[in-house]
Amino acid sequence: MRQEGCVLRSCGSISAGALQAQADRYPHLRLGVKAIFFNPTLEVLLGKLPEGYPDRFNLPGGGIDEGEDLVVALFREASEEFHDFGLDLEQVRQSPVVAEGSLPFPRDGYRGKYEYLVAVPVPDLTTLVPKADSKIVLFPPMSWQAAADQVWGDSRVVLDQRVLYERGFKAIPQAARLRTA
C-alpha cells in the first residue's frame, strides 16, 4: 500500500542494522521513535511538552539507544511513559511505520532528531494514562483529521514537524485498513 509516495512497512521490518545505517548517514541527528496511538474510530492521541519546554506538539516515544531495535525502543519508551501500556512486543512489531524524517530539535549533543512515526492500534485510548514523571501532556482523543489540522495550523511549530506529523496522521486510515486486511 502506498501513502504519499511511500510504502508502509511494519515497525518490525526495520532492523537494527538499518537503524545503524541511518545513524551513520545522519551522525548529527539522534534517532527516535514516536507512536501515533489510534482506536477503532480512528481517533488519535496528540500531546505537548509540559511548562518549561518549548511550546510544541509531541507524541509518546523517545530516543533509540545504540544497537537497539526499533520495536524494543518503542515498547520501552511507551512502557516508561504510561501506567499500563497494554500491548505486547509482537503487537508493536506488526504496527506500521507511517512517516519518518528529520526534526531540528537540538538535545543531548545532537543538532536534531531523525524520527520514525509508528501507528499503534489500541482498543481504548482512555486507558493510556501517562505516569507522573512522563514528559508528555496528552490532549483528549481526537480524530486524525483534527490532530493534523491542529499541528498544521500552529505557526509556532516548525515546518518540518508540521509536515512529518501531518503525514503520519493522514496515514492512520491506511494503517487501520492494514490491521483489518
C-alpha positions in Angstrom: 0.0 0.0 0.0 1.2 3.5 -0.8 0.9 6.8 1.0 2.3 9.9 -0.5 5.0 8.0 -2.3 6.0 5.7 0.5 5.2 2.1 1.2 4.1 1.4 4.8 6.1 -1.3 6.4 5.9 -2.9 9.8 7.9 -1.5 12.6 9.5 -4.9 13.0 10.8 -4.9 9.4 13.3 -2.2 10.2 16.4 -4.0 11.5 19.0 -2.7 14.0 21.4 -2.7 11.0 19.1 -0.4 9.0 18.9 1.9 12.0 22.7 1.9 12.3 23.0 2.8 8.6 20.6 5.7 9.2 22.7 6.8 12.2 25.8 6.7 10.1 24.1 8.7 7.4 23.0 11.4 9.8 25.5 11.4 12.6 24.4 14.8 13.8 20.9 13.6 14.4 19.6 11.4 17.3 17.4 8.5 16.1 14.0 8.4 17.7 10.6 6.7 17.5 7.2 8.0 18.3 3.8 6.3 18.5 0.6 7.6 17.0 -1.9 5.6 19.1 -5.2 5.2 17.4 -8.5 3.5 18.2 -11.1 1.7 16.0 -12.9 5.0 15.3 -9.6 6.5 14.0 -9.1 8.9 16.9 -5.5 9.5 17.9 -3.6 10.8 20.9 -1.7 14.0 20.5 0.3 15.6 23.3 2.6 18.5 24.1 5.5 19.0 26.4 4.9 20.5 29.8 5.7 24.0 31.0 9.4 24.9 30.7 9.8 23.1 27.4 9.4 24.8 24.0 5.8 25.1 23.0 5.4 22.3 20.5 3.3 19.2 19.9 4.6 15.8 20.9 3.8 12.1 20.6 4.7 9.4 23.1 8.1 7.9 22.4 11.8 8.9 22.6 15.3 8.0 21.6 16.5 4.7 20.1 19.6 3.6 22.1 22.7 2.5 20.2 22.2 -1.1 18.9 18.5 -1.1 20.0 15.8 -2.4 17.7 13.0 0.0 16.7 10.3 -2.3 18.2 12.2 -2.6 21.5 12.8 1.1 21.7 9.1 2.0 21.0 8.0 -0.6 23.5 10.4 0.6 26.2 9.5 4.2 25.7 5.8 3.6 25.8 6.2 1.4 28.9 8.2 4.3 30.6 5.5 6.8 29.8 2.3 5.0 30.6 1.0 3.2 33.6 -0.4 0.3 31.6 0.8 0.2 28.0 -1.5 -2.9 27.4 0.3 -4.2 24.3 2.9 -6.9 23.9 6.1 -6.7 21.8 4.6 -8.7 18.9 1.6 -6.3 18.6 4.1 -3.4 18.4 6.2 -5.3 15.9 3.2 -5.5 13.5 2.4 -1.8 13.7 3.3 0.2 10.5 5.8 3.0 10.2 3.6 5.8 8.8 6.2 8.6 8.4 9.9 9.3 9.0 12.1 12.3 8.8 14.4 14.8 10.5 13.4 17.4 13.0 15.5 20.3 14.1 15.3 19.9 17.9 18.8 20.0 19.4 19.3 17.9 22.5 21.9 15.6 24.1 24.7 16.9 22.0 22.8 16.3 18.7 21.6 19.0 16.3 18.2 17.4 15.9 16.4 14.1 15.6 15.6 11.6 12.8 12.2 10.2 13.9 10.1 7.2 12.9 6.3 7.6 13.5 4.6 4.3 14.1 0.8 3.8 14.0 -0.1 1.7 17.0 -3.7 0.5 17.3 -5.3 0.3 20.8 -8.9 -0.6 21.7 -9.4 2.3 24.0 -7.2 5.5 24.1 -8.5 6.5 27.5 -6.7 3.6 29.1 -3.3 5.2 28.2 -2.6 7.3 31.2 0.8 8.9 31.5 3.0 8.3 34.5 3.6 11.2 36.9 7.2 11.6 35.7 6.3 11.4 31.9 7.3 14.4 29.9 4.1 14.3 27.8 0.8 16.1 28.5 -2.0 14.4 26.4 -4.9 16.2 24.8 -8.2 14.2 24.8 -8.5 11.7 21.9 -9.3 13.5 18.6 -9.9 12.5 15.0 -6.8 12.0 12.9 -8.0 15.0 10.8 -8.3 17.2 13.8 -4.8 16.3 15.0 -3.4 17.0 11.6 -5.2 20.3 11.5 -4.1 21.3 15.0 -0.4 20.7 14.3 -0.5 22.2 10.8 -2.4 25.3 11.9 0.0 26.3 14.7 2.5 28.7 13.2 4.8 28.3 16.2 5.5 24.7 15.2 8.5 24.3 12.8 7.6 23.3 9.3 9.5 20.0 9.4 7.4 18.9 12.4 4.1 20.0 10.8 4.9 18.1 7.6 6.1 14.9 9.5 3.2 14.8 11.9 0.6 15.6 9.2 1.9 12.8 7.0 1.7 10.4 10.0 -1.8 11.4 10.9 -3.0 11.2 7.3 -1.8 7.6 7.1 -4.0 6.4 10.0 -6.9 5.3 7.8 -4.4 3.2 5.7 -2.8 1.8 8.8 -6.3 0.8 10.1 -7.1 -1.0 6.8 -3.8 -2.9 7.1 -4.9 -4.1 10.5 -8.2 -5.5 9.2 -6.9 -6.9 5.9 
